Amino acid sequence: MNPVTRLTLSLLALTLPTGALAQSVTVKINGYGGTDPAVVGDLINRFVKPALARDKINVVYEPIQGDYNKGLTTLLAAGNAGDVFYLPGETLDGFVATGKVLPLNGLVSSTPFIGSLNRTFTRKGKLYAVAKDFNTLSVVYNKDLFDEAGVAYPNAQDTWSTFAKKLTDVKSKLGSDYSGLCLPPSFDRFGAFAYAAGWTQFDAKGRTNLADPRFVSAFNYYTGLARNKVGVQPSELSKDWGGGCFQTGKVAVAIEGGWIVNFLKDNAPNLKYGTALLPRADATGKRGNFLYTVGWAINAGTRNRAAAVKVLNALTSAQAQEYVLSQGLAIPSRSALSSSAYFKRSDAGALNSKVIFDGSTDGNVRGFTFGPQGSDWSKPINDALAAVLSGQKSAADALRKAQSDMNAFQNR
Amino acid sequence: MTAVREALPAPVQGRERWLARRRWARAGWLYLFMLVMSVFFLGPFLMGVLSSVKENPNEYPPRLIVPQLTPAAIGRAYRLGVAGSGDGWQGGLVPGRRVTFEVTVATRAGQAARPPSAALFTYQPTSLVGNVKYAQASDYAQVTLGAPVRTPAGDRYRVTVTYPSLTRTSGKLVDAVLSAPDGADLRARLQDGRVVPVVLDTPEAQSHAFDLSEYQPVRLVQADDRYVLSGPLLERTPLQVDVQRGQSFASTTLPPSDIQNFSRSYAFRNITPGVLGYTFNNYRRAFRETNVVETGQSLFLRWTLNSFLIAALKVVSSVVLASLAGYALARLRFPGRSLIFLAVLFVQMVPTQVTLVSNYLVLKNLGLLNIWGLWVSGLVGAGGVFLMKQFFEGLPKELEEAASIDGASPFTTFWRVMLPQAGPALIALTITTFQGAWNDFFWPLVILRDQSSFTLTVGLSNFRELYGGQGDYALILAGAVLSAIPVIVVFVVFQRYFVSGGTDAAVKG
């Protein structure tokens, strides 16, 4: 090559648009800390990288340690958030209101995913995220305790009254060292009972009515279980959640989601447990349940929109979800996976997954959300539950106070 | 002495006794006071250290005597480790070994004595999901129950765990770690770094071809040039033993880790622990259980190394720059000197939180949101410059004058004459900088993003999230104790210099 040609070629190379040269794109993902970096890292290595190798898309996972919602808010405000990020169902409204979340209509197909999950991420006809996975609540029971007491295990036919009877029987047979149920004083467990009774979180005007007879009946049922120590608060056993309380082997039932499985495997490997659907409310004959879910969303300000969409698709592909399910990590959000072989296995963990999966469509199932004003919404209810469960207030007094606190909060 | 006392009049003797009593009383009060203070200040630390070896640090009421620290239990853990792997310290289960574990079962009078049921179970803490899935004893070993032996306490059963080798080939035994497979073919990295193909020569071995992950330690049999798989090296042997209603456990070789079903179900998370796996299990877990997904390297080790690296870098840069700056401010005459000194003082008084955002943005734009950025942003502390300036001011001027008569340049004077005098101040600076860098939490937390670039403090807070949420506080305690050790060592070793360097030397020279 003579010098003139070389010079011309190099000049040409310099004048080419940079996009043609810099083909490699980096897509940054923000998500939870804890075990998620390992899980997502695994997904990226196994499914995203092979799928996107040809497109020269590099994927990095940057976990937000500590309070995720706070961290994400800061990053979004600073324009520093990932191209793709977790969008928790419970704080969806707040993030959507900022306009920083890209509506996915027309970019991603939501058809393969479970309808109720899509609805959780849809506001005014716009889909803001694709569910990553989900969880619902179930009745997890200690078989040994029921066997010892000679009481039948909880099952899908139970109503509130038969369920309470079983718990009371277990308690009365086993004596003062044992209890029937772990009762965390918090809306994220109790709410399922209120939904079973037919209560709705917000009326047409976006107000919350805690004086609704349906809410009151659920409240009375839930707190009524604390009488005679049939139900205990986890704190009474020096634990901070239902799983920890159940792990002690002193409590017959915990109402928890699929996350309890791995916890028990680590912390009480020889505890023999079974799982049943939540009991139906006597009045309505229906169950209630929460749908806890986190979605994959795309940053509205991303410079790599096309690449981000590809990454999102790879992360929610059928193979990726099958893998997550087979590892017992989470319940996938694709409806087709309901026929997965994993759900037919007979070990306690797989049986739990099956019940969790079924719980997503049985009865009054609502997305776990606090509405546009954020997580403080549940505080009045939690305070009321704590006050009644610990015997400091009567249910009526606690509910009156909760309603006035709720009004003050919603008038803000 | 006695003779003298007897010679003294009675009132004097009484007074002396009274004085002696006063002395004892004073000593008593002093000791009591110190005891109370130790309980207040050292108590939590000691309880933390004690709890860090327990299997359940949350046990209530807490015990001061824990099996992990009793010689008898440690001895049994050692013997079981030897039986399982030939290594009484590390423990584990290797192919071709047999371990016996004894269980004595008491039966209520008038009831038939039935044998317990024993089984291996899968135990791999989930906090490390998706890292490396190590092979489980339940997939490779078998359990058999021997005939009972009558003892006064009850029937003693021998539970035997046998791990047969997956190959019948004989040859030299070699330990290796599986590396990334070549298609469906397993490959292993030997201790000398060579990567060799692994031969699976029996149906038993072939049945495990797809469930062994990368980074799994394995034992191979070297026959000619072939490396035949004998089996994975198992870190733990989790065993579960259940007795019938009306029966109870009278004794077991090791105490159980989990008790359920009205004390009729015992789980042992590891019956071949070895001493490290028994007494120091949580410490070992801290290093072994979390690893970088891409390399399999221990995260905790990486964090520790990062902390050492950043502490060392900061010490070096601090010592070099602070002594230079301190000397210049103390001895060189140049315009704006006092202004610069005022600026140094001012910087010292501004809390980190005030400059947090601007510093973060600068580092972000420079692409330095990593451990190098952490170093660059903390090259030298204003406190260090101040300390060195004060020290150099205290040194006699004559030293420099003598040097300059000999024709030394300002740098030679500094380097050859003044710096060698500054030993104590430099040691004080080193210790404080080391300790500051080692314990720094807030700033690293803000700027370090990638898990493998964390320092120990940030990593430990990550541990808290990972394991605290799981109720696994033992690991956090172990990590905390480990992270305190270097600082304690530095203090114990250098405390003499620290005191003399920080006060007398800096003032007097």
Interface residues (C-beta under 8 A of the other chain):
Chain A: G33 G34 T35 P37 A38 V39 G41 D42 N45 E62 P63 Q65 G66 N80 D144 E148 S238 K239 G244 Q247 G249 N262 F263 K265 D266 N267 A268 P269 N270 L271 K272 Q327 L329
Chain B: N58 Y60 F121 T122 Y123 P125 T126 S127 L128 V129 G130 N131 P238 Q240 D242 D258 I259 Q260 N261 F262 S265 Y266 A267 R269 V293 E294 K364 L445 R449 D450 Q451 S461 N462 E465 L466 G469 Q470 G471 D472
